[in-house]
Amino acid sequence: MYDDLKQRAIDLGKTASSSDIIFDALRDSIISGSLKAGASIRQEYIAKIFNVSRIPVREALKRLESQGLVRNERYKGAIVSSPNKEEIREIYEIRLLLEPNIIRYAVQNMSKGTLRIASECLDKLAAEQDSSKWGELNRQFHEALYRDAGRPIHLKIVNDSIDRIDSYIRAQLNLSGGMEKAHEEHLAILEACEVGDVEKAYELTARHIKDSYSTVMKHLGHKGAVLD
């Protein structure tokens, strides 16, 4: 369960940013699924493999808790959390409110360099055979399209929200036909950006988020769930 953390562990005894490094390592392990929902995070073990006291570990866990990735339970300590049906809907509602507007701002200022990066991300995603990497490549594609929006606070809220449902997005892409459908939608969004069609990029992004929500909820056994 801690294999990913062991690979990233270094001697942090004299490192001022040890809390940040532990936070990043734990966050990546949770998002990748290496640390699964319900898993207990033992402070003493994390402190040992990073060669630090428990203080930076506690600081990292507090940050993870504030993002909803970890919860504290009496007698159990820190547990990897998992959003329920209502929380997943709210997260997608946040995405639907923000992301179409972000891409609207971005398209108006989108550079050729950004379009090239987004196209390269899409090519990598389409060519990648390792499904465990699809989630991160999918995120990189969307982040590339949003980078010229000039809305860093919006983007932070979106990224924090996606962190909480990343495992479900990866599961959605792994469903039969999920990757093919996502690729078609991504390609249409990119093409709208390339021709500078602001409203089409807005509409396609909104539809993409709604489709993702419906597919995720169907995967979880909630058929017919629609995001308005």
N, C-alpha and C positions, 0 to 999 in steps of 0.2 A: 504493500500500500504506500510505503514511503520511498519507493525506489527512485522516483523522479526527484524528490527532495535530496536524497543522498548524492545523486549525480551533480546537483547544483551546489551542494554544501561546500563551503570553504571556511577557513579559520577566520572568524569575524571578531575574535576577542579584542582586537584593537581598532576595529572599524567603526567610525562614527555613525555611518548610515546602516548599521546592521538591521535595524527595525524595518527600513525600506526594503532591503534585500530579502528579508524573511517574508515580508508582506507580498512582494512580487512572486516569490517562489510558491507560497501557499496559494495565492490567487490563481497562478497558472495551473497548479495541480488540481484545484477545484474546478476550474473552467474546462480543463482537458478531460476531466472525469477520472483522473488518477486517484483523487480523493473524492469518493462518491457521497451522495446525499445520505446523511445519517451516520457517517463515519466520525469517530471521536478523534479530536486533535489533542494529543498529549503534550502539554507544555514542556514537561521535563525532557521528553524525547527530542522534540524540536530544538530545544536549547542545547542538548548534548550534541546533535549532529552538526549544528552550526557553531559549536564551541562558544556559547554566550550564556549569560545569566538568563533568568526567565523574564527579566524586565522588557527587553526588546521584543520577545515573543508575545508578551501580553499586549504591548503597544500595537504590534501587527494584527493581533486578533481583534482588538478594539476597532481598528480600521476596517477589517473584514466584516465585523458585525454591523458597523454603520452602513455598509454597502449591501447588507442583507445576505451575504454569502455564508455567514457563520451565525449561530445563535448559542447562547449560554443556557444550559439546563442545570438545575440543582442536582447535585451529586454526580453529574456526568461531565460538567465543564463545557468546553467548546465543542460544538457539533456542526458538521457541514449541513447547512440548511437547504431546503428545496421549496420553491414557491408553490402554493396551492392554486386551485383553479381560478379563484377570485384575483389573486395576486398576478397570475399570468395575464389575465384579461387587462388588469390595470396597467401592467408593463407595456402591453401592446397598444393600449390607448395612449400612453405617453409617447410611444414611438410614432403613432399615427398623427398625433398633434405636432410633433417636432420635425421628423425626418422629411416629409414632403416640403415643408417650408425651408428646411436647411438646404435641400437640393435646389429649391427655387432661387435662393440667394446665391448658391454656388455656381449655377449655370450662367448667371449674369456676369460672373467674374472668372469663369473657368479658363485656365491657360492651356495651351497645347501640351505643355509638359505634364499637367495633371491628367489630361485625356490619355496621353501615352502611358502613364503609370497605371491608370485604371484599366486600360486595354491589356496591359501586360499582366495585371492581377487576374483579369478574367481568363486570359489564355492559360495561366498557371492553374487556375481552378479547374478549367475544362480538361486539362491534360493530367491532373493529379490522380493517380490510381489508389493512393492511400487515403481511405475515407476518413481516417482520424485527423487528417490535415484540412479537410474541407471547411470546417467551421472557422478556422483562423484565416484561411484564404478568402472566404466569403466576407468576413469582417474587413479584411484589408481592401477588398474591392469597394465596399461601401464607404469606408473611411477616405479612400482616394477621391471619390466623387464629392465628398462633403468638405474636403480640406480648404477649398476656396470660398467657403461661405462666410468666413469671418465671424463665426459664432462659436467661440470656444466653450462658453458655458452651456449652450445647447448641446454641443458635442459631448461634453463630460456627462451630462444627464443621460444622453442616449447610450453612451458606452457603459455607464454604471448599470443601466437598465438591461442592456444586452448581456452583461456579465451574469446576471441572475437567471437568464433563460438560455444561455449558450448551449447547454447540454441538450435542450429540447430542439434548438435550431439544428444542431448537428444530427440529431435523430431524424428530424424532418428531411434533411438532405439525403439521409441514408435509406429513406423509404423508397419503395419501388417507383421509379419515375420521378422521384423528388429532385434529383440532381438535374435531370434533363429539363424539367419545368423551370427550376430556378435559373438555369443557364439562359433559357429563352427570355425570361423576364429581365435578367441582368443585361442581356444583349440589347433588348428594346430600350431600356433606361439609358444605356451608354450611347446608343444611336441618337436618342433625343438630345442628350447633352452635346454630342458632336455637332449637331446642326443648330444648337442654341435654342431649341424649342422648350422654353421655360415651363409652360403649362402642361405640356405632354410629359415632361420629366416629373413634374409634380404628381400628375394623375397616375402615371405608371408606378411611381414609388409608393403611393398610397395603396394601390391595388396589390402590389407586391407584399406589403405588410399585412393587409387583410387576408390574402391567400395563405401567407405563412401562419397566421394565427389559426385559421380554420384547419389547416393541416396538422399543426401541433396539437390542437384540441382533439381532433379525430384520433391521432396517435395515442392520446391519453384516455380515449374511450368516451369522449364527449362529442358525438357526431352532431352536425348541424349547427355548431357554434359559429356565429357570425359577428364580426366587428363592424359596427356602424360608424 
